[in-house]
Amino acid sequence: MTAPILITGGAQRLGLAIAENFISKNQPVIITYRSKKPSLDALKEKGAQLIHADFATNAGIDAFIARLKSTTTTLRGIVHNASDWDKESPESDNATLFSRMMNVHANAPYQINLACQAMLENDNNFADIIHMTDFVQEKGSKKHIAYAASKAALHNLTLSFSHLLAPKVKVNSIAPALIMFNEWDDDEYRKRAVKKSLLETCPGAQEAVKAVNYLFDSDYVTGQVLHLNGGRHLK
């Protein structure tokens, strides 16, 4: 029986596209979701296993790990895509904000990777972990300071886990800049946004799907960051 791939935050946007990609290849998937989304029923009909998870607290992370271990004994891979997007403001509780960003983007992948080590090493072939990080992990962000710091922490986890889990498990990051717009983004914003990269385009979720497929298919890539930014770092 083919071991499943765990995709956190797989009910929308990049996570949904990645999940549908694997399902189309008859690859079993386990998808986490934080809130009910219209896509969940269709994913379930296609055979995806769904697990509700809230990674904002240690209790939520622990509850998910227990549920996962009761669901499967092996994993082909993990795509850590679950994310929260928030920024500092005069009204925000910054300590709580920082804790939440770190829990969702760093603490949850950290604990899940450690808890799932034996499940990943059960497979006879390579297993994979992919951390979905962000362009801001190296540049920083004056508007999303806690978010950027948590993504930088996730990048560092890629380096550490690639050491720890070799040679059975390949561990890499994908660091997107602008990949897809929100449906409410107006034309003026879209025109300004695409000008931030050399290629002046917003490629859509399939760009992340292609990157995930490349890393899962590779036999000689680990501890790396695959940058999806259209040359934005050169602007």
C-alpha positions as CSV (number, residue, x, y, z in Angstrom):
1,M,0.0,0.0,0.0
2,T,1.3,3.4,-1.0
3,A,2.2,5.6,2.0
4,P,0.3,8.9,2.2
5,I,1.7,12.4,1.9
6,L,0.7,14.8,4.7
7,I,-0.1,18.3,3.4
8,T,-0.8,20.9,6.2
9,G,-3.1,23.7,5.2
10,G,-4.3,21.8,2.2
11,A,-7.8,23.2,1.8
12,Q,-7.0,26.4,-0.1
13,R,-4.6,28.2,-2.4
14,L,-1.1,26.6,-2.8
15,G,-1.9,23.7,-0.4
16,L,-5.1,22.8,-2.3
17,A,-3.2,22.9,-5.7
18,I,-0.5,20.6,-4.2
19,A,-3.1,18.2,-2.8
20,E,-5.0,18.0,-6.1
21,N,-1.7,17.4,-7.9
22,F,-0.9,14.4,-5.8
23,I,-4.5,13.1,-5.9
24,S,-4.4,13.2,-9.7
25,K,-1.4,10.8,-9.6
26,N,-3.3,8.4,-7.4
27,Q,-1.1,9.3,-4.5
28,P,-2.9,9.1,-1.1
29,V,-2.9,12.3,0.9
30,I,-3.7,13.4,4.4
31,I,-4.8,17.1,4.5
32,T,-5.1,19.3,7.5
33,Y,-7.4,22.3,7.7
34,R,-8.1,24.9,10.3
35,S,-11.5,26.0,9.2
36,K,-14.2,24.6,7.0
37,K,-13.6,25.4,3.3
38,P,-15.7,24.7,0.2
39,S,-12.9,22.5,-1.2
40,L,-13.0,19.9,1.6
41,D,-16.0,17.9,0.4
42,A,-14.6,17.5,-3.1
43,L,-11.2,16.5,-1.6
44,K,-12.9,13.9,0.6
45,E,-14.8,12.5,-2.4
46,K,-11.5,12.1,-4.3
47,G,-10.1,10.0,-1.4
48,A,-8.2,12.5,0.7
49,Q,-8.2,12.0,4.4
50,L,-9.1,15.1,6.3
51,I,-7.9,16.1,9.8
52,H,-8.9,19.3,11.6
53,A,-5.9,20.9,13.2
54,D,-5.1,24.2,14.9
55,F,-1.3,24.7,15.1
56,A,-1.5,28.0,17.0
57,T,-1.0,26.3,20.4
58,N,1.0,23.5,21.7
59,A,-2.2,21.7,22.7
60,G,-3.4,21.9,19.1
61,I,-0.1,20.6,17.8
62,D,-0.1,17.7,20.3
63,A,-3.7,16.8,19.5
64,F,-2.9,16.7,15.8
65,I,0.1,14.5,16.2
66,A,-1.9,12.0,18.2
67,R,-4.6,11.9,15.6
68,L,-2.1,11.5,12.8
69,K,-0.5,8.5,14.5
70,S,-3.9,6.9,14.9
71,T,-4.5,7.4,11.1
72,T,-1.3,6.0,9.6
73,T,2.0,4.3,10.5
74,T,3.9,5.5,7.4
75,L,4.4,8.6,5.4
76,R,5.8,9.2,1.9
77,G,6.4,12.8,2.8
78,I,5.2,16.0,4.5
79,V,4.5,19.4,2.9
80,H,4.4,22.0,5.7
81,N,2.1,24.5,4.0
82,A,-0.1,25.7,6.9
83,S,0.3,29.4,7.4
84,D,-1.1,32.4,9.2
85,W,-0.7,35.9,7.8
86,D,-0.9,38.8,10.3
87,K,1.0,42.0,10.9
88,E,1.9,44.3,13.8
89,S,-0.4,47.2,14.5
90,P,-0.9,49.6,17.4
91,E,-3.9,47.5,18.5
92,S,-2.2,44.1,18.3
93,D,-1.0,42.0,21.2
94,N,2.5,41.6,19.9
95,A,3.6,38.9,22.3
96,T,0.6,36.8,21.3
97,L,1.1,37.6,17.6
98,F,4.8,36.5,17.8
99,S,3.9,33.3,19.7
100,R,1.2,32.4,17.1
101,M,3.4,33.0,14.1
102,M,6.2,30.9,15.7
103,N,3.8,28.1,16.6
104,V,2.2,27.8,13.2
105,H,5.3,28.3,11.0
106,A,8.1,26.8,13.2
107,N,7.0,24.9,16.3
108,A,4.4,22.8,14.5
109,P,6.8,21.7,11.7
110,Y,9.5,21.1,14.3
111,Q,7.3,18.9,16.5
112,I,5.6,17.1,13.6
113,N,9.0,16.3,11.9
114,L,10.4,14.8,15.1
115,A,7.2,12.8,15.8
116,C,7.0,11.5,12.3
117,Q,10.7,10.4,11.9
118,A,10.0,6.7,12.2
119,M,6.9,7.0,9.9
120,L,9.0,8.6,7.2
121,E,11.8,6.1,7.5
122,N,9.4,3.2,7.2
123,D,9.3,3.7,3.4
124,N,11.7,1.7,1.4
125,N,12.6,4.7,-0.9
126,F,13.4,8.3,-0.2
127,A,10.9,10.2,1.9
128,D,10.5,14.0,1.6
129,I,9.8,17.0,3.8
130,I,9.1,20.3,2.2
131,H,8.9,23.5,4.2
132,M,6.9,26.3,2.5
133,T,8.8,29.4,3.6
134,D,8.7,32.8,2.1
135,F,10.8,35.4,0.2
136,V,10.9,37.5,3.3
137,Q,12.9,34.9,5.3
138,E,16.1,36.6,4.1
139,K,14.9,40.1,3.4
140,G,12.7,40.8,6.5
141,S,9.5,42.8,6.5
142,K,8.8,46.1,8.3
143,K,5.0,45.3,8.2
144,H,5.1,41.6,9.1
145,I,8.0,41.3,11.5
146,A,6.8,38.3,13.5
147,Y,5.7,36.5,10.3
148,A,9.1,37.1,8.6
149,A,11.0,35.9,11.7
150,S,8.9,32.7,11.9
151,K,9.5,31.9,8.2
152,A,13.3,32.5,8.8
153,A,13.1,30.0,11.7
154,L,11.4,27.5,9.3
155,H,14.2,28.0,6.8
156,N,16.7,27.1,9.5
157,L,14.8,24.0,10.4
158,T,15.3,22.9,6.8
159,L,19.1,22.9,7.4
160,S,18.9,21.1,10.7
161,F,16.4,18.4,9.7
162,S,18.3,17.7,6.4
163,H,21.3,16.8,8.7
164,L,19.2,14.8,11.2
165,L,17.1,12.8,8.8
166,A,19.7,12.0,6.1
167,P,20.1,9.7,4.2
168,K,16.5,8.4,4.2
169,V,14.6,11.7,4.2
170,K,15.3,14.7,1.9
171,V,14.4,18.0,3.5
172,N,14.1,21.1,1.4
173,S,12.3,24.5,1.4
174,I,10.3,26.3,-1.2
175,A,10.4,30.1,-0.8
176,P,7.8,31.9,-2.9
177,A,7.3,35.6,-3.4
178,L,4.1,36.6,-5.2
179,I,2.7,33.4,-6.7
180,M,-1.0,34.0,-6.8
181,F,-3.4,36.9,-6.2
182,N,-6.4,37.0,-3.9
183,E,-9.7,37.4,-5.6
184,W,-10.2,40.8,-4.0
185,D,-7.0,42.3,-5.2
186,D,-7.8,45.1,-7.5
187,D,-6.2,45.9,-10.9
188,E,-4.1,48.7,-9.6
189,Y,-2.6,46.5,-6.9
190,R,-1.9,43.7,-9.3
191,K,-0.1,46.1,-11.7
192,R,2.1,47.4,-9.0
193,A,2.8,43.9,-7.5
194,V,4.0,42.3,-10.7
195,K,6.5,45.1,-11.2
196,K,8.4,44.0,-8.1
197,S,10.0,41.0,-10.0
198,L,12.2,40.9,-13.1
199,L,9.7,38.6,-14.9
200,E,6.8,40.9,-14.1
201,T,4.2,38.1,-13.8
202,C,2.2,36.2,-11.2
203,P,2.5,32.6,-12.3
204,G,-0.3,31.0,-10.2
205,A,-0.3,28.0,-7.9
206,Q,1.0,25.6,-10.5
207,E,4.4,27.1,-10.1
208,A,4.6,25.8,-6.6
209,V,3.2,22.5,-7.7
210,K,6.0,22.1,-10.3
211,A,8.5,22.9,-7.5
212,V,7.1,20.3,-5.2
213,N,7.1,17.7,-7.9
214,Y,10.7,18.4,-8.8
215,L,11.8,18.0,-5.2
216,F,9.8,14.8,-4.6
217,D,11.2,13.3,-7.9
218,S,14.8,14.3,-7.2
219,D,17.4,11.8,-5.9
220,Y,20.1,14.3,-5.0
221,V,18.7,17.4,-3.5
222,T,18.4,18.1,0.2
223,G,19.0,21.0,2.5
224,Q,18.2,23.4,-0.3
225,V,15.9,26.4,-0.8
226,L,14.1,26.6,-4.1
227,H,13.3,30.3,-4.7
228,L,10.2,31.1,-6.6
229,N,10.4,34.9,-6.9
230,G,10.8,35.8,-10.6
231,G,14.1,37.5,-9.9
232,R,12.6,39.8,-7.3
233,H,15.8,39.6,-5.2
234,L,17.6,41.5,-8.0
235,K,15.3,44.4,-8.2
